[in-house]
Amino acid sequence: MACTTGAGAELRWSQDDRDAVLQIAAPRAPATSIRFSACEGRIVPHLVLLEGRRAIDVSIQPGLVARLVGADTAALGRVASWVAGFARAQGAWAPADPAEAGVTAVVLGGAFPLVGAALDAGAAALPDVPRWAAATLSAASARAGARVAFAGRATRPVVSALAESLVSGLAADRTGPDGRPVDAAGPVPPALYPLALGLMAPALSPDRLSRVLRAVEPWRPLRHWPERASLVLVAGLTPALGEQRTERLLLDAARRPDGPSELAEAFQLYALVRHRAGPRLPSRVADLRAHCRALLPADPNPGGVPAAPRPRPQSAPRRRRAPADAPRP
């Protein structure tokens, strides 16, 4: 199967029982190939390099295919239908109307079944998936995803809280940190910030964990989601704080307008002064940040102005020794 975009790029599609290849040949540019491989109820896109000798998993970048195809609406609809047909044949998620859903949604839902369920509920597609969420979202069900994320703590309340958190932004009258409706700027993507908070607390009991996953007010846009390095830092420090303090800190961060940035800063400071912080720590994010900042070593000369030279103490003049008598012959 083949088609041509308005920009003159030629699109070719081929598939067999396990793989499908989309080749994009733009004028005056080398051809680009995306290979879709079936894997346990998913289709995983790979960017093919070095004439097929190397393939890179690009499933966390579902918007890449649409960017490579271009802005031609007809070509995008054709590619979406090709990918959805292959996904359906492999038992992966596929929308009822691929052209209306779009290429990004088809690739995203096919690679991440949990997100596909959120798309069926009305969520918008994500152009990129955070690395820290990829393993959980690639599971076939909410229970399997909870087991990947939380291991033995994946009880029924935890599974239910995880599933509900992904579509929490679709509820009526939801507002963001700025007080505006979450759908003011368009369709609402899946909410991943509650999952991030849950991953930050590897030592919480299932009951406390489910309460953290249900902390969905206010809804958090993509720019509030943490970086992987920040999530790993917090997850490594919370077990030493105890369950009660960890739960209170995470719930406080979930409710505060600037909670995500305050939480990251507080734990960055705590990592520097935890040897001096002591066992009694605040349970509010702002208080913990102020407490840790006060424990930082103070610079006696923060302005960098050269200090005036101190006068050297006057010492008594040294006495000269009398020359020793010369030895007699």
C-alpha positions in Angstrom: 0.0 0.0 0.0 1.2 3.5 -0.8 0.2 7.1 -1.0 1.7 10.5 -1.6 1.4 13.5 0.7 0.8 17.1 -0.4 4.4 17.9 0.2 5.5 15.2 -2.3 6.6 12.6 0.3 5.8 9.0 -0.7 4.4 6.7 2.0 4.7 2.9 1.7 3.1 0.4 4.1 3.9 -3.3 4.3 3.1 -5.9 7.0 3.3 -9.6 7.8 2.1 -11.7 10.7 4.3 -10.0 13.3 5.7 -6.7 11.9 4.6 -3.8 9.8 6.8 -1.1 8.3 6.0 2.4 7.3 8.5 4.0 5.0 8.5 7.7 4.4 10.5 9.0 1.4 10.5 12.8 1.3 12.0 14.7 -1.7 15.7 15.4 -1.4 15.9 13.5 1.9 16.9 9.9 2.9 14.0 7.6 3.5 12.8 7.1 7.1 11.3 3.8 8.3 9.1 3.0 11.3 8.7 -0.6 12.2 5.7 -1.7 14.3 6.2 -5.0 16.2 3.6 -7.0 18.0 4.4 -7.7 21.6 1.9 -9.2 24.1 -1.1 -7.3 23.0 0.8 -4.2 22.1 2.3 -2.7 19.0 5.7 -1.2 19.7 7.1 1.4 17.2 10.8 1.3 16.4 12.8 3.9 14.4 14.9 1.9 12.0 18.5 3.2 11.5 21.6 2.1 9.7 19.8 0.4 6.8 17.9 -1.9 9.2 20.9 -2.9 11.4 19.6 -1.0 14.4 16.1 -0.2 15.7 15.2 2.2 18.6 12.1 1.8 20.6 10.2 5.1 20.2 7.0 4.1 21.9 7.3 7.0 24.5 7.2 9.4 21.5 3.9 8.5 19.9 3.7 12.0 18.2 6.9 11.2 16.2 5.0 9.3 13.4 2.7 12.3 12.8 5.6 14.7 12.7 7.4 12.5 10.1 4.3 12.2 7.9 3.6 15.9 7.9 0.5 18.1 8.0 -1.4 16.4 5.1 -4.7 15.5 6.6 -5.5 12.8 4.0 -2.1 11.1 4.5 -2.4 11.2 8.3 -5.8 9.5 8.0 -4.4 6.9 5.7 -1.5 6.1 8.0 -3.8 6.0 11.1 -6.0 3.4 9.3 -3.0 1.3 8.4 -1.6 1.3 11.9 -5.0 0.7 13.5 -5.7 -2.3 11.1 -2.4 -3.9 12.1 -3.0 -3.3 15.8 -6.5 -4.8 15.5 -5.1 -7.9 13.8 -2.6 -8.3 16.6 -5.2 -8.0 19.4 -3.9 -4.5 20.4 -6.0 -1.5 21.1 -7.4 0.4 18.1 -10.1 3.2 17.9 -13.4 2.8 16.2 -12.6 5.6 13.7 -8.8 5.8 13.3 -8.9 8.8 11.0 -10.9 10.8 13.5 -8.7 9.7 16.4 -5.5 10.6 14.6 -2.1 8.9 14.1 -0.8 10.0 17.5 -3.8 8.5 19.4 -3.6 5.2 17.4 0.1 4.8 18.1 -0.2 5.8 21.7 -3.1 3.5 22.5 -1.6 0.6 20.6 1.7 0.9 22.6 0.1 1.6 26.0 -3.1 -0.3 26.7 -4.0 1.7 29.8 -3.9 4.9 27.9 -6.0 3.3 25.2 -8.7 2.7 27.8 -8.5 6.4 28.8 -8.8 7.4 25.2 -11.9 5.4 24.9 -13.3 7.3 27.9 -12.7 10.6 26.1 -9.1 11.6 27.0 -6.9 13.4 24.5 -3.7 11.8 23.1 -0.3 12.6 24.6 2.5 13.5 22.2 5.1 12.1 24.6 4.9 9.7 27.6 7.1 10.2 30.6 9.7 7.5 31.0 8.8 6.9 34.6 5.2 6.0 33.5 6.0 3.8 30.5 6.2 0.5 32.3 3.0 1.0 34.2 1.0 2.2 31.2 2.2 -0.6 28.9 0.4 -3.2 31.1 -2.7 -4.9 29.7 -5.0 -3.9 32.5 -5.2 -1.6 35.6 -4.4 -4.5 37.9 -1.4 -5.5 35.9 -0.2 -1.9 35.8 -0.6 -1.6 39.6 1.5 -4.7 40.0 4.2 -3.3 37.9 4.2 0.0 39.8 3.5 -1.1 43.3 4.3 -4.9 43.4 2.7 -6.5 46.4 0.7 -3.4 47.4 -1.6 -3.7 44.4 -4.8 -4.3 46.4 -8.2 -3.7 45.0 -8.4 -0.1 46.4 -5.0 0.7 44.9 -6.0 -0.8 41.5 -9.3 1.2 41.5 -7.6 4.4 42.6 -5.0 4.0 39.8 -7.7 3.4 37.1 -9.8 6.3 38.3 -6.8 8.7 38.5 -6.0 8.3 34.8 -9.4 9.7 33.7 -9.9 12.1 36.7 -9.5 15.1 34.4 -12.6 14.2 32.5 -15.0 14.7 35.4 -17.4 17.7 35.2 -16.4 21.0 36.6 -12.7 20.1 37.1 -10.3 23.0 37.5 -6.6 23.4 37.3 -4.1 25.1 39.7 -5.0 28.5 38.2 -8.7 28.0 38.8 -9.6 27.7 35.1 -11.6 24.7 33.7 -9.2 21.9 32.7 -10.8 21.7 29.2 -10.5 25.5 28.5 -7.6 24.9 26.2 -9.0 21.8 24.5 -9.4 18.0 25.2 -7.9 16.8 28.4 -5.1 14.1 28.3 -4.8 11.3 30.9 -3.8 12.5 34.4 -0.4 11.0 35.4 0.5 13.2 38.3 -1.3 11.0 40.9 0.7 8.0 39.5 3.9 10.1 40.0 3.0 10.7 43.6 2.4 7.0 44.2 5.7 6.1 42.6 7.4 8.6 45.0 6.3 6.5 48.0 7.6 2.9 47.8 7.2 2.3 51.5 3.5 3.4 51.9 1.0 0.8 53.0 -1.8 0.0 50.5 -4.4 2.1 52.3 -2.2 5.2 52.4 -1.1 4.6 48.8 -4.7 4.5 47.6 -5.4 7.9 49.3 -2.4 9.4 47.6 -3.5 8.1 44.2 -7.0 9.6 44.8 -5.5 13.1 45.4 -6.6 14.4 42.0 -7.6 18.0 43.0 -6.5 20.2 41.4 -5.8 18.6 38.0 -2.2 18.9 37.0 -1.2 19.8 33.4 1.8 18.2 31.6 4.2 20.9 32.7 3.7 20.0 36.4 4.7 16.4 35.9 8.1 15.6 37.5 11.2 14.7 35.7 12.5 11.2 36.2 15.5 12.3 38.2 13.3 14.2 40.6 11.0 11.3 41.1 13.9 8.9 41.8 15.3 11.3 44.3 12.1 11.6 46.3 11.4 7.9 46.1 14.8 7.2 47.6 14.3 9.6 50.5 10.6 9.0 51.6 11.1 5.6 53.2 13.3 7.2 55.9 10.5 9.8 56.7 7.9 7.2 57.9 4.6 6.5 56.4 2.5 9.1 58.1 4.8 12.0 57.3 5.3 10.8 53.7 1.6 10.6 53.1 1.0 14.1 54.6 3.8 15.6 52.4 2.5 14.0 49.2 -1.1 15.0 49.9 -0.1 18.5 50.7 1.9 18.7 47.4 -1.1 17.4 45.6 -3.4 20.2 46.9 -1.1 23.2 46.8 -1.1 25.3 43.6 2.7 25.2 43.3 2.9 21.8 45.1 5.0 19.9 42.4 7.8 22.5 42.2 7.8 23.0 46.0 8.0 19.3 46.6 10.9 18.9 44.2 12.8 21.8 45.8 12.0 20.6 49.4 13.5 17.2 48.8 16.5 18.6 46.9 17.3 20.6 50.0 16.5 17.7 52.3 19.0 15.5 50.4 21.7 18.1 51.3 21.0 18.5 55.0 19.4 15.2 56.0 22.4 14.3 58.2 21.6 17.5 60.2 17.8 17.5 59.9 17.0 15.2 62.9 14.0 12.9 63.3 11.3 15.5 63.9 10.5 17.1 60.5 7.5 19.2 59.3 4.7 17.5 57.5 4.0 20.4 55.1 5.9 20.9 52.0 6.5 24.6 52.5 7.6 24.1 56.1 9.9 21.3 55.2 11.5 23.5 52.5 12.0 26.3 55.0 13.3 24.0 57.6 15.9 22.4 55.3 16.9 25.8 53.9 17.7 27.0 57.4 20.0 24.1 57.9 22.2 24.9 54.9 25.7 26.1 55.8 25.7 29.9 55.8 28.3 31.9 53.8 29.9 34.5 56.1 30.6 36.7 53.1 27.7 36.1 50.6 28.4 39.3 48.6 31.8 38.3 47.6 33.3 41.6 48.7 37.0 41.2 49.6 37.5 41.6 53.3 39.8 44.3 54.6 43.3 43.1 55.4 43.9 42.5 59.1 46.9 44.3 60.6 49.7 42.0 61.3 50.6 41.8 65.0 53.8 43.6 66.0 56.3 41.2 67.3 59.3 42.1 69.5 62.6 42.4 67.6 64.6 39.3 67.7 67.9 39.4 69.5 71.0 38.7 67.6 73.3 36.1 69.1 76.8 37.1 69.8 79.3 35.4 67.5 80.9 32.4 69.2 84.6 32.7 70.0 86.8 31.3 67.3 88.5 28.1 68.4 92.1 28.5 69.5 94.7 26.6 67.6 
